[in-house]
Amino acid sequence: MHKNNHYPVMLNEVMEMFAKANIDKPNKNYLDGTFGRGGHAEAVAKHFPDLDVYALDKDKEAVDFAQKNWEPQSKSKKFFIEQASFASLDSVIENRNWPEKYDMILLDLGVSSPQLDQGSRGFSFYHHGPLDMRMDQRSPLTAEEIINYWSEEELVDIFKDYGEVFKPYNVVKTIMRERKKGTISSTQDLSSLIERSVGWRKKGKHPATQYFMALRLVVNKELEDLKEGLQSLMKHLVPGGRLVVITFHSLEDRIVKQVFRNSEYGKPVNKKVVKPTRQEEVENKRSRSAKLRAFERIIQQSIEEAQ
């Protein structure tokens, strides 16, 4: 099902984590909480016989793609996909009568290649397009609204807290000045503004990187969804089941690390974070910032049953 040049990040490491899960039953449920173009789900379905695949994605394009392209030659018995955040799993289970428990759960928190490569989605400063950045286009909040209508203090806080920009003041002051002249409406408008504000000389990482990331995180409530969703997902694992999460920046990784470490439902599989091989970093540059952590549900009597 690989199309649109989408290469699933850290696929070998994901498969190894699931293959070593301590689950002794033939029929398994796999939940992909960020389906994208289905690269991970396809590999898992082919590796495990008698597997039912359940998938979630905020992006309608990903859902439409899956419904058209999920190939029946995979060994999975069933395939279901719903347009929703993984943080909404409880309501999906209730409304769609999905299983309560899953043997394997995956979150790949990166923006998918099709999202980045389509200028119309507004995720990338390398492609001209509207300042949108919504993964779920039913959501009302866009990056354009934040840039043009949020206060100076709110913008400073966003870029500091979500973009980890130490001193965003020059950029924010330029935004405040420019928006008095007219709406800042395109990715190019904003990236050019940032370049001018920091005096970029086209060397090293583009200065818009952290600003765009901050806006994307806020528009899609990604950190809030992650905190809320991890707690729910761990509860929906079978004893011995595993939850694997791939993150792409330190804010996400920090949340995953703390939630896994402090959970009463089980324990982290590895003490140290797992990173891509050097070969993968060379072959797929989007994997370079990836980090993988895995969590295993305790096999003993579950917390709910023990109480």
C-alpha positions as protocol buffer text, in pm:
chain_id: "A"
residue {
  index: 1
  type: MET
  ca { x: 0 y: 0 z: 0 }
}
residue {
  index: 2
  type: HIS
  ca { x: 306 y: 233 z: -7 }
}
residue {
  index: 3
  type: LYS
  ca { x: 213 y: 525 z: -228 }
}
residue {
  index: 4
  type: ASN
  ca { x: 299 y: 893 z: -246 }
}
residue {
  index: 5
  type: ASN
  ca { x: 660 y: 814 z: -152 }
}
residue {
  index: 6
  type: HIS
  ca { x: 567 y: 759 z: 210 }
}
residue {
  index: 7
  type: TYR
  ca { x: 822 y: 554 z: 402 }
}
residue {
  index: 8
  type: PRO
  ca { x: 718 y: 442 z: 752 }
}
residue {
  index: 9
  type: VAL
  ca { x: 974 y: 564 z: 1005 }
}
residue {
  index: 10
  type: MET
  ca { x: 1163 y: 309 z: 1219 }
}
residue {
  index: 11
  type: LEU
  ca { x: 961 y: 21 z: 1077 }
}
residue {
  index: 12
  type: ASN
  ca { x: 1212 y: -248 z: 1178 }
}
residue {
  index: 13
  type: GLU
  ca { x: 1222 y: -121 z: 1536 }
}
residue {
  index: 14
  type: VAL
  ca { x: 841 y: -109 z: 1553 }
}
residue {
  index: 15
  type: MET
  ca { x: 812 y: -466 z: 1425 }
}
residue {
  index: 16
  type: GLU
  ca { x: 1072 y: -587 z: 1674 }
}
residue {
  index: 17
  type: MET
  ca { x: 885 y: -426 z: 1965 }
}
residue {
  index: 18
  type: PHE
  ca { x: 559 y: -596 z: 1866 }
}
residue {
  index: 19
  type: ALA
  ca { x: 721 y: -931 z: 1783 }
}
residue {
  index: 20
  type: LYS
  ca { x: 864 y: -952 z: 2135 }
}
residue {
  index: 21
  type: ALA
  ca { x: 533 y: -874 z: 2306 }
}
residue {
  index: 22
  type: ASN
  ca { x: 426 y: -1143 z: 2552 }
}
residue {
  index: 23
  type: ILE
  ca { x: 87 y: -1224 z: 2399 }
}
residue {
  index: 24
  type: ASP
  ca { x: -10 y: -1590 z: 2374 }
}
residue {
  index: 25
  type: LYS
  ca { x: -330 y: -1597 z: 2167 }
}
residue {
  index: 26
  type: PRO
  ca { x: -389 y: -1651 z: 1795 }
}
residue {
  index: 27
  type: ASN
  ca { x: -638 y: -1371 z: 1720 }
}
residue {
  index: 28
  type: LYS
  ca { x: -502 y: -1023 z: 1780 }
}
residue {
  index: 29
  type: ASN
  ca { x: -629 y: -666 z: 1757 }
}
residue {
  index: 30
  type: TYR
  ca { x: -399 y: -393 z: 1627 }
}
residue {
  index: 31
  type: LEU
  ca { x: -480 y: -25 z: 1672 }
}
residue {
  index: 32
  type: ASP
  ca { x: -302 y: 235 z: 1459 }
}
residue {
  index: 33
  type: GLY
  ca { x: -380 y: 569 z: 1623 }
}
residue {
  index: 34
  type: THR
  ca { x: -218 y: 781 z: 1348 }
}
residue {
  index: 35
  type: PHE
  ca { x: -279 y: 583 z: 1030 }
}
residue {
  index: 36
  type: GLY
  ca { x: -135 y: 826 z: 774 }
}
residue {
  index: 37
  type: ARG
  ca { x: -75 y: 626 z: 458 }
}
residue {
  index: 38
  type: GLY
  ca { x: -77 y: 294 z: 641 }
}
residue {
  index: 39
  type: GLY
  ca { x: 285 y: 186 z: 604 }
}
residue {
  index: 40
  type: HIS
  ca { x: 321 y: 58 z: 959 }
}
residue {
  index: 41
  type: ALA
  ca { x: -25 y: -102 z: 960 }
}
residue {
  index: 42
  type: GLU
  ca { x: 45 y: -286 z: 636 }
}
residue {
  index: 43
  type: ALA
  ca { x: 369 y: -433 z: 771 }
}
residue {
  index: 44
  type: VAL
  ca { x: 209 y: -539 z: 1100 }
}
residue {
  index: 45
  type: ALA
  ca { x: -86 y: -700 z: 919 }
}
residue {
  index: 46
  type: LYS
  ca { x: 145 y: -899 z: 693 }
}
residue {
  index: 47
  type: HIS
  ca { x: 361 y: -1019 z: 982 }
}
residue {
  index: 48
  type: PHE
  ca { x: 88 y: -1134 z: 1220 }
}
residue {
  index: 49
  type: PRO
  ca { x: -171 y: -1387 z: 1099 }
}
residue {
  index: 50
  type: ASP
  ca { x: -535 y: -1354 z: 1206 }
}
residue {
  index: 51
  type: LEU
  ca { x: -502 y: -986 z: 1284 }
}
residue {
  index: 52
  type: ASP
  ca { x: -787 y: -734 z: 1292 }
}
residue {
  index: 53
  type: VAL
  ca { x: -674 y: -380 z: 1213 }
}
residue {
  index: 54
  type: TYR
  ca { x: -842 y: -75 z: 1365 }
}
residue {
  index: 55
  type: ALA
  ca { x: -720 y: 268 z: 1255 }
}
residue {
  index: 56
  type: LEU
  ca { x: -773 y: 631 z: 1350 }
}
residue {
  index: 57
  type: ASP
  ca { x: -662 y: 951 z: 1178 }
}
residue {
  index: 58
  type: LYS
  ca { x: -769 y: 1313 z: 1214 }
}
residue {
  index: 59
  type: ASP
  ca { x: -714 y: 1374 z: 843 }
}
residue {
  index: 60
  type: LYS
  ca { x: -1003 y: 1295 z: 608 }
}
residue {
  index: 61
  type: GLU
  ca { x: -758 y: 1252 z: 318 }
}
residue {
  index: 62
  type: ALA
  ca { x: -584 y: 971 z: 510 }
}
residue {
  index: 63
  type: VAL
  ca { x: -917 y: 802 z: 582 }
}
residue {
  index: 64
  type: ASP
  ca { x: -1031 y: 829 z: 219 }
}
residue {
  index: 65
  type: PHE
  ca { x: -694 y: 694 z: 101 }
}
residue {
  index: 66
  type: ALA
  ca { x: -718 y: 396 z: 337 }
}
residue {
  index: 67
  type: GLN
  ca { x: -1071 y: 306 z: 230 }
}
residue {
  index: 68
  type: LYS
  ca { x: -964 y: 303 z: -136 }
}
residue {
  index: 69
  type: ASN
  ca { x: -621 y: 143 z: -102 }
}
residue {
  index: 70
  type: TRP
  ca { x: -616 y: -103 z: 188 }
}
residue {
  index: 71
  type: GLU
  ca { x: -526 y: -422 z: 5 }
}
residue {
  index: 72
  type: PRO
  ca { x: -708 y: -746 z: 92 }
}
residue {
  index: 73
  type: GLN
  ca { x: -401 y: -965 z: 27 }
}
residue {
  index: 74
  type: SER
  ca { x: -275 y: -865 z: 374 }
}
residue {
  index: 75
  type: LYS
  ca { x: -347 y: -1134 z: 630 }
}
residue {
  index: 76
  type: SER
  ca { x: -576 y: -919 z: 842 }
}
residue {
  index: 77
  type: LYS
  ca { x: -930 y: -1049 z: 875 }
}
residue {
  index: 78
  type: LYS
  ca { x: -1091 y: -709 z: 923 }
}
residue {
  index: 79
  type: PHE
  ca { x: -1006 y: -346 z: 863 }
}
residue {
  index: 80
  type: PHE
  ca { x: -1185 y: -48 z: 1017 }
}
residue {
  index: 81
  type: ILE
  ca { x: -1089 y: 319 z: 1004 }
}
residue {
  index: 82
  type: GLU
  ca { x: -1248 y: 624 z: 1163 }
}
residue {
  index: 83
  type: GLN
  ca { x: -1174 y: 996 z: 1126 }
}
residue {
  index: 84
  type: ALA
  ca { x: -1088 y: 1084 z: 1486 }
}
residue {
  index: 85
  type: SER
  ca { x: -801 y: 1159 z: 1720 }
}
residue {
  index: 86
  type: PHE
  ca { x: -651 y: 870 z: 1915 }
}
residue {
  index: 87
  type: ALA
  ca { x: -744 y: 1072 z: 2224 }
}
residue {
  index: 88
  type: SER
  ca { x: -1110 y: 1004 z: 2130 }
}
residue {
  index: 89
  type: LEU
  ca { x: -1072 y: 624 z: 2137 }
}
residue {
  index: 90
  type: ASP
  ca { x: -1324 y: 579 z: 2419 }
}
residue {
  index: 91
  type: SER
  ca { x: -1601 y: 750 z: 2222 }
}
residue {
  index: 92
  type: VAL
  ca { x: -1511 y: 559 z: 1903 }
}
residue {
  index: 93
  type: ILE
  ca { x: -1528 y: 229 z: 2094 }
}
residue {
  index: 94
  type: GLU
  ca { x: -1869 y: 324 z: 2227 }
}
residue {
  index: 95
  type: ASN
  ca { x: -2014 y: 465 z: 1905 }
}
residue {
  index: 96
  type: ARG
  ca { x: -1867 y: 212 z: 1659 }
}
residue {
  index: 97
  type: ASN
  ca { x: -1868 y: -93 z: 1882 }
}
residue {
  index: 98
  type: TRP
  ca { x: -1493 y: -141 z: 1850 }
}
residue {
  index: 99
  type: PRO
  ca { x: -1309 y: -385 z: 2085 }
}
residue {
  index: 100
  type: GLU
  ca { x: -1225 y: -268 z: 2436 }
}
residue {
  index: 101
  type: LYS
  ca { x: -876 y: -427 z: 2433 }
}
residue {
  index: 102
  type: TYR
  ca { x: -584 y: -426 z: 2186 }
}
residue {
  index: 103
  type: ASP
  ca { x: -268 y: -636 z: 2167 }
}
residue {
  index: 104
  type: MET
  ca { x: -61 y: -378 z: 1979 }
}
residue {
  index: 105
  type: ILE
  ca { x: -108 y: -1 z: 1955 }
}
residue {
  index: 106
  type: LEU
  ca { x: 106 y: 240 z: 1751 }
}
residue {
  index: 107
  type: LEU
  ca { x: 132 y: 619 z: 1745 }
}
residue {
  index: 108
  type: ASP
  ca { x: 355 y: 784 z: 1482 }
}
residue {
  index: 109
  type: LEU
  ca { x: 333 y: 1151 z: 1577 }
}
residue {
  index: 110
  type: GLY
  ca { x: 504 y: 1294 z: 1272 }
}
residue {
  index: 111
  type: VAL
  ca { x: 329 y: 1494 z: 1003 }
}
residue {
  index: 112
  type: SER
  ca { x: 279 y: 1260 z: 708 }
}
residue {
  index: 113
  type: SER
  ca { x: 466 y: 1313 z: 384 }
}
residue {
  index: 114
  type: PRO
  ca { x: 148 y: 1394 z: 185 }
}
residue {
  index: 115
  type: GLN
  ca { x: 56 y: 1661 z: 441 }
}
residue {
  index: 116
  type: LEU
  ca { x: 401 y: 1820 z: 419 }
}
residue {
  index: 117
  type: ASP
  ca { x: 424 y: 1795 z: 42 }
}
residue {
  index: 118
  type: GLN
  ca { x: 87 y: 1955 z: -34 }
}
residue {
  index: 119
  type: GLY
  ca { x: 123 y: 2331 z: -19 }
}
residue {
  index: 120
  type: SER
  ca { x: -254 y: 2365 z: 20 }
}
residue {
  index: 121
  type: ARG
  ca { x: -236 y: 2211 z: 369 }
}
residue {
  index: 122
  type: GLY
  ca { x: -5 y: 2487 z: 495 }
}
residue {
  index: 123
  type: PHE
  ca { x: 226 y: 2268 z: 705 }
}
residue {
  index: 124
  type: SER
  ca { x: 554 y: 2348 z: 531 }
}
residue {
  index: 125
  type: PHE
  ca { x: 735 y: 2675 z: 468 }
}
residue {
  index: 126
  type: TYR
  ca { x: 901 y: 2511 z: 166 }
}
residue {
  index: 127
  type: HIS
  ca { x: 569 y: 2508 z: -25 }
}
residue {
  index: 128
  type: HIS
  ca { x: 352 y: 2811 z: -94 }
}
residue {
  index: 129
  type: GLY
  ca { x: 3 y: 2775 z: 50 }
}
residue {
  index: 130
  type: PRO
  ca { x: -249 y: 2912 z: 297 }
}
residue {
  index: 131
  type: LEU
  ca { x: -162 y: 2932 z: 668 }
}
residue {
  index: 132
  type: ASP
  ca { x: -387 y: 2641 z: 755 }
}
residue {
  index: 133
  type: MET
  ca { x: -203 y: 2355 z: 935 }
}
residue {
  index: 134
  type: ARG
  ca { x: -520 y: 2169 z: 1038 }
}
residue {
  index: 135
  type: MET
  ca { x: -491 y: 1791 z: 1042 }
}
residue {
  index: 136
  type: ASP
  ca { x: -868 y: 1770 z: 1089 }
}
residue {
  index: 137
  type: GLN
  ca { x: -1018 y: 2022 z: 849 }
}
residue {
  index: 138
  type: ARG
  ca { x: -1344 y: 2017 z: 1045 }
}
residue {
  index: 139
  type: SER
  ca { x: -1164 y: 2211 z: 1320 }
}
residue {
  index: 140
  type: PRO
  ca { x: -1229 y: 2587 z: 1326 }
}
residue {
  index: 141
  type: LEU
  ca { x: -885 y: 2710 z: 1438 }
}
residue {
  index: 142
  type: THR
  ca { x: -618 y: 2776 z: 1173 }
}
residue {
  index: 143
  type: ALA
  ca { x: -261 y: 2907 z: 1192 }
}
residue {
  index: 144
  type: GLU
  ca { x: -378 y: 3216 z: 1002 }
}
residue {
  index: 145
  type: GLU
  ca { x: -621 y: 3303 z: 1280 }
}
residue {
  index: 146
  type: ILE
  ca { x: -351 y: 3267 z: 1546 }
}
residue {
  index: 147
  type: ILE
  ca { x: -99 y: 3480 z: 1356 }
}
residue {
  index: 148
  type: ASN
  ca { x: -347 y: 3757 z: 1271 }
}
residue {
  index: 149
  type: TYR
  ca { x: -570 y: 3779 z: 1578 }
}
residue {
  index: 150
  type: TRP
  ca { x: -398 y: 3644 z: 1887 }
}
residue {
  index: 151
  type: SER
  ca { x: -230 y: 3893 z: 2120 }
}
residue {
  index: 152
  type: GLU
  ca { x: 141 y: 3971 z: 2130 }
}
residue {
  index: 153
  type: GLU
  ca { x: 172 y: 3798 z: 2469 }
}
residue {
  index: 154
  type: GLU
  ca { x: -6 y: 3487 z: 2343 }
}
residue {
  index: 155
  type: LEU
  ca { x: 222 y: 3463 z: 2039 }
}
residue {
  index: 156
  type: VAL
  ca { x: 534 y: 3499 z: 2255 }
}
residue {
  index: 157
  type: ASP
  ca { x: 407 y: 3223 z: 2485 }
}
residue {
  index: 158
  type: ILE
  ca { x: 325 y: 2990 z: 2194 }
}
residue {
  index: 159
  type: PHE
  ca { x: 666 y: 3026 z: 2031 }
}
residue {
  index: 160
  type: LYS
  ca { x: 848 y: 2987 z: 2364 }
}
residue {
  index: 161
  type: ASP
  ca { x: 643 y: 2699 z: 2506 }
}
residue {
  index: 162
  type: TYR
  ca { x: 562 y: 2500 z: 2193 }
}
residue {
  index: 163
  type: GLY
  ca { x: 844 y: 2601 z: 1957 }
}
residue {
  index: 164
  type: GLU
  ca { x: 1113 y: 2624 z: 2226 }
}
residue {
  index: 165
  type: VAL
  ca { x: 1228 y: 2953 z: 2074 }
}
residue {
  index: 166
  type: PHE
  ca { x: 1435 y: 3125 z: 2341 }
}
residue {
  index: 167
  type: LYS
  ca { x: 1378 y: 3483 z: 2219 }
}
residue {
  index: 168
  type: PRO
  ca { x: 1085 y: 3517 z: 1976 }
}
residue {
  index: 169
  type: TYR
  ca { x: 1034 y: 3888 z: 2047 }
}
residue {
  index: 170
  type: ASN
  ca { x: 1168 y: 4030 z: 1716 }
}
residue {
  index: 171
  type: VAL
  ca { x: 957 y: 3790 z: 1512 }
}
residue {
  index: 172
  type: VAL
  ca { x: 644 y: 3863 z: 1716 }
}
residue {
  index: 173
  type: LYS
  ca { x: 695 y: 4241 z: 1692 }
}
residue {
  index: 174
  type: THR
  ca { x: 732 y: 4207 z: 1315 }
}
residue {
  index: 175
  type: ILE
  ca { x: 411 y: 4003 z: 1300 }
}
residue {
  index: 176
  type: MET
  ca { x: 226 y: 4270 z: 1501 }
}
residue {
  index: 177
  type: ARG
  ca { x: 357 y: 4543 z: 1270 }
}
residue {
  index: 178
  type: GLU
  ca { x: 288 y: 4358 z: 945 }
}
residue {
  index: 179
  type: ARG
  ca { x: -64 y: 4254 z: 1030 }
}
residue {
  index: 180
  type: LYS
  ca { x: -164 y: 4619 z: 1068 }
}
residue {
  index: 181
  type: LYS
  ca { x: -91 y: 4656 z: 695 }
}
residue {
  index: 182
  type: GLY
  ca { x: -297 y: 4352 z: 596 }
}
residue {
  index: 183
  type: THR
  ca { x: -362 y: 3985 z: 664 }
}
residue {
  index: 184
  type: ILE
  ca { x: -62 y: 3750 z: 686 }
}
residue {
  index: 185
  type: SER
  ca { x: -225 y: 3469 z: 493 }
}
residue {
  index: 186
  type: SER
  ca { x: 34 y: 3241 z: 333 }
}
residue {
  index: 187
  type: THR
  ca { x: 318 y: 3016 z: 443 }
}
residue {
  index: 188
  type: GLN
  ca { x: 551 y: 3224 z: 226 }
}
residue {
  index: 189
  type: ASP
  ca { x: 437 y: 3548 z: 394 }
}
residue {
  index: 190
  type: LEU
  ca { x: 517 y: 3411 z: 737 }
}
residue {
  index: 191
  type: SER
  ca { x: 845 y: 3235 z: 650 }
}
residue {
  index: 192
  type: SER
  ca { x: 977 y: 3547 z: 470 }
}
residue {
  index: 193
  type: LEU
  ca { x: 879 y: 3760 z: 768 }
}
residue {
  index: 194
  type: ILE
  ca { x: 1069 y: 3528 z: 1002 }
}
residue {
  index: 195
  type: GLU
  ca { x: 1375 y: 3527 z: 774 }
}
residue {
  index: 196
  type: ARG
  ca { x: 1384 y: 3907 z: 773 }
}
residue {
  index: 197
  type: SER
  ca { x: 1329 y: 3933 z: 1149 }
}
residue {
  index: 198
  type: VAL
  ca { x: 1621 y: 3708 z: 1242 }
}
residue {
  index: 199
  type: GLY
  ca { x: 1850 y: 3817 z: 957 }
}
residue {
  index: 200
  type: TRP
  ca { x: 1883 y: 3466 z: 815 }
}
residue {
  index: 201
  type: ARG
  ca { x: 2169 y: 3413 z: 567 }
}
residue {
  index: 202
  type: LYS
  ca { x: 2050 y: 3078 z: 425 }
}
residue {
  index: 203
  type: LYS
  ca { x: 2282 y: 2869 z: 640 }
}
residue {
  index: 204
  type: GLY
  ca { x: 2185 y: 2592 z: 880 }
}
residue {
  index: 205
  type: LYS
  ca { x: 1829 y: 2505 z: 986 }
}
residue {
  index: 206
  type: HIS
  ca { x: 1562 y: 2737 z: 852 }
}
residue {
  index: 207
  type: PRO
  ca { x: 1456 y: 2978 z: 1130 }
}
residue {
  index: 208
  type: ALA
  ca { x: 1086 y: 2921 z: 1051 }
}
residue {
  index: 209
  type: THR
  ca { x: 1112 y: 2553 z: 1155 }
}
residue {
  index: 210
  type: GLN
  ca { x: 1035 y: 2602 z: 1524 }
}
residue {
  index: 211
  type: TYR
  ca { x: 772 y: 2871 z: 1463 }
}
residue {
  index: 212
  type: PHE
  ca { x: 579 y: 2651 z: 1220 }
}
residue {
  index: 213
  type: MET
  ca { x: 606 y: 2355 z: 1458 }
}
residue {
  index: 214
  type: ALA
  ca { x: 466 y: 2564 z: 1744 }
}
residue {
  index: 215
  type: LEU
  ca { x: 169 y: 2676 z: 1537 }
}
residue {
  index: 216
  type: ARG
  ca { x: 98 y: 2321 z: 1419 }
}
residue {
  index: 217
  type: LEU
  ca { x: 104 y: 2186 z: 1775 }
}
residue {
  index: 218
  type: VAL
  ca { x: -139 y: 2453 z: 1895 }
}
residue {
  index: 219
  type: VAL
  ca { x: -376 y: 2434 z: 1596 }
}
residue {
  index: 220
  type: ASN
  ca { x: -412 y: 2056 z: 1636 }
}
residue {
  index: 221
  type: LYS
  ca { x: -392 y: 2040 z: 2019 }
}
residue {
  index: 222
  type: GLU
  ca { x: -123 y: 1777 z: 1973 }
}
residue {
  index: 223
  type: LEU
  ca { x: 40 y: 1788 z: 2316 }
}
residue {
  index: 224
  type: GLU
  ca { x: -297 y: 1794 z: 2492 }
}
residue {
  index: 225
  type: ASP
  ca { x: -415 y: 1498 z: 2284 }
}
residue {
  index: 226
  type: LEU
  ca { x: -93 y: 1311 z: 2363 }
}
residue {
  index: 227
  type: LYS
  ca { x: -121 y: 1355 z: 2741 }
}
residue {
  index: 228
  type: GLU
  ca { x: -487 y: 1258 z: 2742 }
}
residue {
  index: 229
  type: GLY
  ca { x: -458 y: 986 z: 2480 }
}
residue {
  index: 230
  type: LEU
  ca { x: -166 y: 794 z: 2631 }
}
residue {
  index: 231
  type: GLN
  ca { x: -358 y: 735 z: 2954 }
}
residue {
  index: 232
  type: SER
  ca { x: -655 y: 598 z: 2760 }
}
residue {
  index: 233
  type: LEU
  ca { x: -448 y: 382 z: 2526 }
}
residue {
  index: 234
  type: MET
  ca { x: -257 y: 213 z: 2810 }
}
residue {
  index: 235
  type: LYS
  ca { x: -589 y: 113 z: 2970 }
}
residue {
  index: 236
  type: HIS
  ca { x: -703 y: -46 z: 2644 }
}
residue {
  index: 237
  type: LEU
  ca { x: -402 y: -280 z: 2616 }
}
residue {
  index: 238
  type: VAL
  ca { x: -441 y: -650 z: 2691 }
}
residue {
  index: 239
  type: PRO
  ca { x: -206 y: -786 z: 2961 }
}
residue {
  index: 240
  type: GLY
  ca { x: 131 y: -820 z: 2790 }
}
residue {
  index: 241
  type: GLY
  ca { x: 21 y: -589 z: 2510 }
}
residue {
  index: 242
  type: ARG
  ca { x: 245 y: -310 z: 2387 }
}
residue {
  index: 243
  type: LEU
  ca { x: 203 y: 56 z: 2299 }
}
residue {
  index: 244
  type: VAL
  ca { x: 475 y: 198 z: 2071 }
}
residue {
  index: 245
  type: VAL
  ca { x: 510 y: 574 z: 2022 }
}
residue {
  index: 246
  type: ILE
  ca { x: 734 y: 752 z: 1770 }
}
residue {
  index: 247
  type: THR
  ca { x: 795 y: 1121 z: 1846 }
}
residue {
  index: 248
  type: PHE
  ca { x: 976 y: 1390 z: 1650 }
}
residue {
  index: 249
  type: HIS
  ca { x: 1067 y: 1657 z: 1902 }
}
residue {
  index: 250
  type: SER
  ca { x: 1161 y: 1691 z: 2266 }
}
residue {
  index: 251
  type: LEU
  ca { x: 824 y: 1816 z: 2397 }
}
residue {
  index: 252
  type: GLU
  ca { x: 644 y: 1504 z: 2276 }
}
residue {
  index: 253
  type: ASP
  ca { x: 923 y: 1269 z: 2386 }
}
residue {
  index: 254
  type: ARG
  ca { x: 929 y: 1423 z: 2733 }
}
residue {
  index: 255
  type: ILE
  ca { x: 555 y: 1362 z: 2776 }
}
residue {
  index: 256
  type: VAL
  ca { x: 579 y: 1000 z: 2657 }
}
residue {
  index: 257
  type: LYS
  ca { x: 879 y: 931 z: 2881 }
}
residue {
  index: 258
  type: GLN
  ca { x: 708 y: 1069 z: 3192 }
}
residue {
  index: 259
  type: VAL
  ca { x: 371 y: 905 z: 3130 }
}
residue {
  index: 260
  type: PHE
  ca { x: 527 y: 564 z: 3064 }
}
residue {
  index: 261
  type: ARG
  ca { x: 757 y: 589 z: 3365 }
}
residue {
  index: 262
  type: ASN
  ca { x: 481 y: 692 z: 3607 }
}
residue {
  index: 263
  type: SER
  ca { x: 204 y: 459 z: 3488 }
}
residue {
  index: 264
  type: GLU
  ca { x: 37 y: 212 z: 3721 }
}
residue {
  index: 265
  type: TYR
  ca { x: -64 y: -5 z: 3425 }
}
residue {
  index: 266
  type: GLY
  ca { x: 280 y: -132 z: 3331 }
}
residue {
  index: 267
  type: LYS
  ca { x: 633 y: -24 z: 3250 }
}
residue {
  index: 268
  type: PRO
  ca { x: 858 y: 104 z: 2970 }
}
residue {
  index: 269
  type: VAL
  ca { x: 1012 y: -173 z: 2758 }
}
residue {
  index: 270
  type: ASN
  ca { x: 1349 y: 4 z: 2728 }
}
residue {
  index: 271
  type: LYS
  ca { x: 1526 y: 230 z: 2976 }
}
residue {
  index: 272
  type: LYS
  ca { x: 1674 y: 438 z: 2695 }
}
residue {
  index: 273
  type: VAL
  ca { x: 1501 y: 588 z: 2396 }
}
residue {
  index: 274
  type: VAL
  ca { x: 1544 y: 404 z: 2064 }
}
residue {
  index: 275
  type: LYS
  ca { x: 1669 y: 605 z: 1766 }
}
residue {
  index: 276
  type: PRO
  ca { x: 1686 y: 532 z: 1391 }
}
residue {
  index: 277
  type: THR
  ca { x: 1988 y: 361 z: 1245 }
}
residue {
  index: 278
  type: ARG
  ca { x: 2240 y: 575 z: 1063 }
}
residue {
  index: 279
  type: GLN
  ca { x: 2140 y: 402 z: 739 }
}
residue {
  index: 280
  type: GLU
  ca { x: 1775 y: 503 z: 781 }
}
residue {
  index: 281
  type: GLU
  ca { x: 1873 y: 861 z: 863 }
}
residue {
  index: 282
  type: VAL
  ca { x: 2067 y: 877 z: 535 }
}
residue {
  index: 283
  type: GLU
  ca { x: 1791 y: 713 z: 328 }
}
residue {
  index: 284
  type: ASN
  ca { x: 1498 y: 901 z: 485 }
}
residue {
  index: 285
  type: LYS
  ca { x: 1589 y: 1245 z: 616 }
}
residue {
  index: 286
  type: ARG
  ca { x: 1252 y: 1280 z: 789 }
}
residue {
  index: 287
  type: SER
  ca { x: 1356 y: 1006 z: 1031 }
}
residue {
  index: 288
  type: ARG
  ca { x: 1651 y: 1201 z: 1172 }
}
residue {
  index: 289
  type: SER
  ca { x: 1466 y: 1350 z: 1468 }
}
residue {
  index: 290
  type: ALA
  ca { x: 1258 y: 1038 z: 1540 }
}
residue {
  index: 291
  type: LYS
  ca { x: 1260 y: 873 z: 1882 }
}
residue {
  index: 292
  type: LEU
  ca { x: 1079 y: 554 z: 1978 }
}
residue {
  index: 293
  type: ARG
  ca { x: 953 y: 445 z: 2319 }
}
residue {
  index: 294
  type: ALA
  ca { x: 750 y: 135 z: 2401 }
}
residue {
  index: 295
  type: PHE
  ca { x: 525 y: 50 z: 2694 }
}
residue {
  index: 296
  type: GLU
  ca { x: 409 y: -296 z: 2808 }
}
residue {
  index: 297
  type: ARG
  ca { x: 92 y: -362 z: 3006 }
}
residue {
  index: 298
  type: ILE
  ca { x: 148 y: -572 z: 3319 }
}
residue {
  index: 299
  type: ILE
  ca { x: 55 y: -938 z: 3277 }
}
residue {
  index: 300
  type: GLN
  ca { x: -67 y: -984 z: 3633 }
}
residue {
  index: 301
  type: GLN
  ca { x: -429 y: -933 z: 3723 }
}
residue {
  index: 302
  type: SER
  ca { x: -527 y: -597 z: 3577 }
}
residue {
  index: 303
  type: ILE
  ca { x: -562 y: -287 z: 3794 }
}
residue {
  index: 304
  type: GLU
  ca { x: -938 y: -272 z: 3743 }
}
residue {
  index: 305
  type: GLU
  ca { x: -986 y: -640 z: 3832 }
}
residue {
  index: 306
  type: ALA
  ca { x: -767 y: -611 z: 4141 }
}
residue {
  index: 307
  type: GLN
  ca { x: -974 y: -327 z: 4286 }
}
